[in-house]
Amino acid sequence: MSTYLLTAIPSRDSDKTASVVRSVANLDLKTVGSNRKSELSKPVSLSEELRDEFSKMPVGGFKFHCPWSRREINLKNEKVERDLGMFCVAFKDSTLERDYLHQPDYIFKYSVVLGWGIGCCLIYIQYVNNAYLWYTGAIIDTIAFLFLTSLLFICWYKKVCWWRSGKDEHRRYSKLSCAIFNTFEKIQHSFVLRLTVYMMIILCYYLVISLILINCDQDQYELDIIQSKLFHYEMDPFSCFHPWACTNMMALILGMSYTFARIPFALKTFIGCCEAVFFVLIVFFQFAFIFEHSSTTCPFLKAEIAHCCRVCMMLITMYAKERQSEFNTKMNYKLNLDLQHKQKAADITNQSIIILLNNILPSHVVEVYLNSLAHHELYYENYQMVSVMFAMLTDFHMDLPSLRVLNDIITEFDRLLYAYKEYYVVEKIKVVGCTYMAACGLDFSLIENPDSTSKFGSASLSFEMEQVRSRQESTIKDNSNDEVAFIMTTFALDLMRVLSVCNKTYAEEKFDRALSTSEIRIGISTGQIMAGVVGASQPHYDIWGNPVNMASRMESTGLSGLIQVTQETAETLEEFDIQCSYRGLTFVKGRGEIPTYFVGIDKDLSFISRKMSHIFGRH
């Protein structure tokens, strides 16, 4: 046939060539997607990515959009904030909101300390401004104080014990101490218990402040005011109760209503609004006369309005402050969830990549390859003793039905290889057409536990491997690693057994008998080789050396149903009591005529022992 040669004038521009080489060396390989017409994205540095992510993080709840502002700029923050409500700052996803509320409140004990302090302040204000309540309110105040103190004791008992013991983790505590520890843990981790404690604290506050209002005789107070004006004497303006003391107490209660975390913000806002409305009703309706005759904060402002303004401003301030805190807390929670999901996805991706690499590359190469790839380093290995095998299915005509059969056969070969790969470091190099290439001795290590292979059964590992174990136990292992030839030959024999089982299975199926093949031709050679990883895209682990070429020649010049080996491999197998029959001088391309041998295999697909062959020869 006619052939042609393509010629070109070599470029003399060395600078241009060097720039091309540098551009290839710095090539950033990316996965090619389905949209091939899209342009390659420009490389973005890590600092730019972090700066972009920080710019997208929300910092507040309210966003006031101007008509002239660009819509695409606001979309960044709106994309993050769309999961939260506007006023109650609740997740629109009810499941996410429920999960957030059921998270443990690790600052619960600090909220209890603040609640206990405010309760003490309320009791102190009550007694300072209303001395006549000392006897009438003693029972209720004592109950409220004991409840707050006992709650404080339960929440801080574990921390105090931890401090007193010098942070000794091995100290043993009494059953009572353990019961208190468990009680606090249950309250801290239970949303229902935290909500119950929150409502009981608010109830205690209202019991304290209600004593002032209940014991006030408004009619007597009005009569005293009228008499003081008629008879021109100064009366006690706080004979009923101190209006500003009541206002300050209500402001403290409002502040405490927003203090506890992991309580629905809508519930806290509802309670705060109810408290404000309740106070306004008291000021303008129930005790309007008392608040009207109290002092004001401004000469031009009515006293009752001044009282309401202080409480309402407290409500608005606490709402804005707590809404900002709730917004930041929930956004952090949402971002942490997204980060965890990304980490899980990244872990799954990394595991998938490692699994794929382990299927492409030997296991001992994967970690080194991943570390060396970033530095564009060349990975290679030199081995003194490696056994190489080529196994080819003969008379196999490739078409779609035959491809399915070939896939089944190669899959069964790979299942067998899994056992050898895990315990005897037999590596599959590649499959070319109907030829299966494998090698033994790459990072060679033999099994240490003799009983470990029992779980695979007779279908995965052969009994001939016991010879390798007994050889290791009885002799000192040298650096020759001549066991690789025996392991590789045993693996080849097991391939023949697997193919025999496949043929029996195909014989029972109703399809074209021409698809099944019972012939396999195997060649094995042993010696020094070099291995390495080539390529940046779809990297390939391959081996080079004289044993590779010789194993390929042993397969191509061999006979179906037999294993042909070189003279060096045959001498090694005879040390393992395996008979090797001399075939004669065989012409090998590049080497001329060399002596070759066939491994002794009987009809049951087992090795023929040299001792047994001598016995049969004498008979």
Disulfide bonds with the S-S distance in Angstrom:
Cys216-Cys240 1.27
